[in-house]
Amino acid sequence: MTKSRIRSVLLGSLLTVLVPLGAYWYLKSNGYNGRVPLPKHYGIAKIVDVKKGDNVVKDTLYRVLQDLRLVNQLGDSVSLNSDLKGKMLIVNFFFTNCTTICPVMSHNMQKLVKALKKEDSILQFISISVDPENDSVPRLRDYANRLDVNHDTWYFMTGNKSAIYNYARTELELKVPQAPKEGNDFIHPEQFVLIDKYRNIRGYYNGLDSNKVRQCAEDVAYLMVEKNSEHERKK
């Protein structure tokens, strides 16, 4: 990455502090009526016929993410679905020895955490190591401490290598090359992935692009007022 690109990303990321969470309060106070476009769903599971009155219409059902259990920087075993039930997730991938794009992505995630800190009861930040064999719990905790994070709000996670790569490829549908057998030349996706409380994917955002990161924060605000009637009936 060129110095000019990094400088542009870091400068622009300051804008995420000014995330328009006012959109959430505006929608709530004025009565959300569905006319504001919500973040779209990704991952179609199937299309079914639904009867509405005398008519039969097509309805799209979206795939619900399978669970993944990992260990965070505090040594706690955490299920992304069960233990974080009811929370939205913002997920990205990294490794602690990364000196290229990871610091920029972590910096932008920090901006998101600060901008959305009042929503930590319904939002969890997740950074998953693509080098779990080397990124031990103490190493993750040291990495988190250097970023001065709230350990309850932002998890840095490690676990079974195959499960992590399968989750990235199969569940999140990201392009994740296999880790090298030797050295630290890991390649991981640059995206932040927004997952709603129903475990549907709602957005992919380039973690190096401040405008995309800001869009992620805006989408979180809109999802706060969303009601998914199908999921609510199943609760």
C-alpha angles and dihedrals in degrees: 000000000000122000091242092055092048090048090051092049094048094046094047093046089069086074091069088073087066093054109159098243082154083084088070094051091043092054093044096048094044097043116256107247101179095256094110108083110245122208108283126244124250130205113043112219098185145320116241137186114250125190115227111179108306093341134082115216135182117254126190119223117199127216118261113219118249117239126267124195118205140159120250131212091273092057093252120142107231131189110210091212106032104032093039095040113153094022129110115231133214107197132188137162129235143137128228097239092054111119100172120058099354096076090052092047092047090049091053091046088053089056090052091049091052094044092050099035093119089060097055092117090067102026133064127188115216127191112183122198118233087198101057093155090067102025099082124178093263091049092050091047091051090049091050092047091053088056090047092229131170100252092209094054103041120041123198105199142197134175144120109003096215092048092050095049092044091051091050094047105032104029103031093030093224126153102248119166118214114269115259117258091228136028130012101279094129120165117204135169119274094214130111108214120212114210121185126223090265089058096249119138109247105173151001118212131182103244090208094055114081093201091054091047090052089051089054090056091048091051090052088056092053093047089057090073097039120116118197104199094190093056094040090057090054095052 
